Amino acid sequence: MVDPYLIQPIGEADLFQVATIHRAAFTDSALTKLGQMAVYRYYEWQLTGPHELTALGAYIDRQMVGFCFGGVFQGALSGFLEKNKRFLIGRVLAQPWLLLNPIFRDRVQSGIRRLVKSVKPAPHLMPHLIQPRSSTCFGILSIALDPSYQGLGVGKLLMTRAEEAAQRMNYSEMLLTVQPQNKKAVAFYERLQWQKIPRNGEWSGEMRKALTLRVHLEESPAVTTIPQYPVKQTHRSSYISGRRH
């Protein structure tokens, strides 16, 4: 049976759909509470920043129903905060009641700490200065589905294509971070053979999956459909972040 979903690279024209799905999937996230344009700008930075990126969208009848952003990221969060700090401050000032939300307040404080650490000259803010690959790990930054398409195999398909992309680029391992209390998501990753990474006897949400490296003799086609899918690759970098924001 042919899968009904088309998996293809995400471009800037797709970012409003990405933002809409993110907000529908992560209703309680700090980023969602800042509004559509904040989410749009977050993924715009991932798409255009100095990252070695695979950004895939799942479509049915030309409508995006899910997406996955993976690769190696340099300043996935700190670069976004630095580039958009005035906009983000304005969004918080326009909605000061958000600071009463402990989850939102914790995310803001975490973001400020990361921003302070990135005050020194940051190569991730200079896209023309591409850093050589210094990681053998491919990170899943974010995967999200339209809630009405959950449980239909879209998430598994996106993760499979991301894994294939990582193998094509000769990564030996994949990493992600999930909220430990999200039992459904944890079970989903474990079914896909991801393993928890405990530290000091405790698990805070980090997971890994070892990859079997493959040698490819031919380049993937620029555009294709099921069952083979293309990937969008951009700049190389060295920062991985997998936690939802």
C-alpha positions in Angstrom: 0.0 0.0 0.0 1.4 3.4 -1.0 1.7 5.9 1.9 -0.6 8.9 1.3 1.9 11.4 2.7 4.4 13.3 0.7 7.6 14.1 2.6 9.6 17.0 1.2 12.0 19.7 2.3 10.7 22.7 4.1 11.3 26.2 2.7 10.7 29.7 4.0 7.3 29.7 2.2 6.2 26.8 4.5 7.1 28.5 7.8 3.6 29.8 8.6 2.3 26.3 8.3 5.2 25.1 10.6 4.3 27.8 13.1 0.6 26.9 13.0 1.3 23.2 13.6 3.8 24.0 16.4 1.2 26.1 18.3 -1.4 23.4 17.9 0.9 20.6 19.0 2.6 22.5 21.9 -0.2 24.6 23.3 1.6 25.2 26.7 5.0 26.1 25.4 6.6 29.5 26.1 7.1 30.0 22.4 3.5 29.3 21.6 2.4 31.8 24.2 4.4 34.6 22.5 2.3 34.2 19.4 2.5 33.1 15.7 5.2 35.5 14.6 7.5 34.4 17.5 7.2 30.8 16.5 7.7 31.8 12.8 10.9 33.6 13.7 12.2 30.7 15.7 11.9 28.3 12.8 13.1 31.0 10.4 16.3 31.1 12.4 16.7 27.3 12.3 16.1 27.4 8.5 18.5 30.3 7.7 21.1 30.1 10.4 24.5 28.4 10.2 23.2 25.0 10.9 23.6 21.7 9.1 19.9 21.2 8.8 17.4 18.6 7.6 13.9 20.2 7.7 11.1 17.9 6.4 7.4 18.4 6.1 4.7 15.8 5.7 2.0 16.8 3.3 -1.4 15.5 2.2 -3.3 17.2 -0.6 -0.7 20.0 -0.4 -1.5 20.7 3.3 1.3 20.3 5.8 0.3 17.9 8.6 3.6 17.5 10.4 7.3 18.5 10.4 10.7 17.6 11.7 13.7 19.8 12.1 17.0 17.9 12.7 20.7 18.2 12.2 23.5 19.9 14.1 22.6 23.4 15.4 24.8 26.2 16.4 22.8 28.5 18.7 19.4 27.0 18.0 18.0 29.0 21.0 20.7 31.5 21.9 21.1 32.6 18.2 17.3 33.0 17.9 17.2 35.1 21.1 20.1 37.3 20.1 18.6 38.0 16.6 15.1 38.6 17.9 15.6 40.1 21.3 13.9 43.4 20.7 10.9 41.7 19.1 10.7 39.2 22.0 11.0 41.8 24.7 8.1 43.7 23.0 6.0 40.5 23.0 6.6 40.0 26.7 5.9 43.6 27.5 2.6 43.4 25.5 1.6 40.4 27.6 3.1 40.9 31.1 0.7 38.4 32.6 2.7 35.6 31.0 5.4 36.1 33.6 2.9 34.9 36.2 3.0 31.5 34.5 5.8 29.5 36.3 6.6 27.4 33.1 6.8 30.5 31.0 8.9 32.3 33.6 11.3 29.4 33.8 11.7 29.4 30.0 12.4 33.1 30.0 15.0 32.8 32.8 16.7 29.9 30.9 16.7 31.9 27.7 18.2 34.9 29.5 21.0 32.7 30.9 21.8 31.3 27.4 21.7 34.8 25.9 24.2 36.1 28.5 26.5 33.2 27.8 26.4 34.1 24.0 27.3 37.8 24.5 30.9 37.1 23.5 31.6 37.1 19.7 29.4 34.4 18.3 30.1 32.6 15.0 26.5 31.4 14.9 25.5 35.0 14.2 27.7 35.2 11.1 26.2 32.8 8.6 29.0 33.4 6.1 31.5 31.9 8.6 30.7 28.3 8.3 32.3 26.1 11.0 33.6 22.7 10.2 31.6 19.7 11.5 32.7 18.9 15.1 30.0 16.5 16.0 29.1 13.0 15.0 25.6 13.4 16.5 22.5 14.4 14.5 20.0 16.1 16.8 16.2 16.2 16.5 15.4 19.7 17.5 11.6 19.5 17.0 9.0 17.2 15.6 5.3 18.1 15.6 2.1 16.9 14.1 -1.3 18.5 13.5 -3.3 16.9 16.4 -5.9 15.5 14.0 -3.2 13.4 12.3 -1.6 11.9 15.4 -1.6 8.2 15.6 -1.7 7.7 11.8 2.0 7.0 11.3 3.1 10.5 10.3 5.5 10.9 13.2 7.1 7.6 12.5 7.5 8.4 8.8 9.1 11.8 9.6 11.5 10.2 12.1 12.4 7.5 9.6 13.3 10.0 6.9 15.3 12.1 9.4 17.2 9.0 10.3 17.9 8.2 6.7 19.2 11.7 6.2 21.5 11.4 9.1 22.9 8.1 7.7 23.4 9.7 4.3 25.5 12.4 6.0 27.5 9.8 7.9 26.4 10.6 11.4 26.9 7.8 13.9 24.3 8.8 16.4 21.1 10.7 16.9 20.1 12.7 20.0 16.9 14.4 21.2 15.4 15.7 24.4 11.8 15.1 25.5 9.9 16.2 28.5 10.1 13.1 30.9 6.5 13.6 32.0 5.3 13.3 28.4 4.8 9.5 28.6 3.2 9.2 25.2 6.2 10.8 23.5 8.7 8.8 25.5 6.9 5.6 24.5 6.8 6.6 20.9 10.6 7.1 20.8 11.2 3.9 22.6 9.2 2.0 20.0 11.6 3.5 17.4 14.6 2.0 19.4 15.7 5.2 21.1 17.3 4.8 24.5 17.3 7.0 27.6 20.6 8.6 28.7 20.7 8.7 32.5 23.1 11.1 34.2 24.2 10.6 37.8 21.4 8.0 38.2 18.7 10.3 37.0 17.0 10.8 33.6 16.1 14.3 32.5 14.8 13.6 29.0 17.9 13.0 26.9 17.6 10.0 24.4 20.0 8.6 21.8 19.9 6.2 18.9 23.0 4.6 17.3 23.1 4.6 13.5 24.5 2.2 11.0 26.6 4.2 8.6 25.8 3.7 4.9 27.9 4.5 1.8 26.0 6.2 -1.0 27.3 6.0 -4.5 24.7 8.3 -6.1 23.3 11.7 -5.0 19.7 11.8 -4.0 17.4 13.4 -6.5 16.5 17.1 -6.0 12.8 16.3 -5.9 11.1 13.0 -5.3 8.0 11.4 -3.8 7.2 8.3 -1.8 8.9 6.0 -1.0 12.2 8.0 -1.3 12.4 11.5 0.0 14.8 14.4 -0.4 16.4 16.4 2.4 17.1 20.1 2.8 20.7 20.7 3.8 22.2 24.1 4.8 25.3 25.2 6.7 27.4 23.1 9.0 27.6 23.8 12.7 28.2 22.3 16.1 25.4 23.0 18.5 22.6 20.5 19.3 19.4 21.3 21.1 16.5 18.9 21.2 14.2 20.4 23.9 11.0 22.0 22.9 10.6 25.7 23.6 
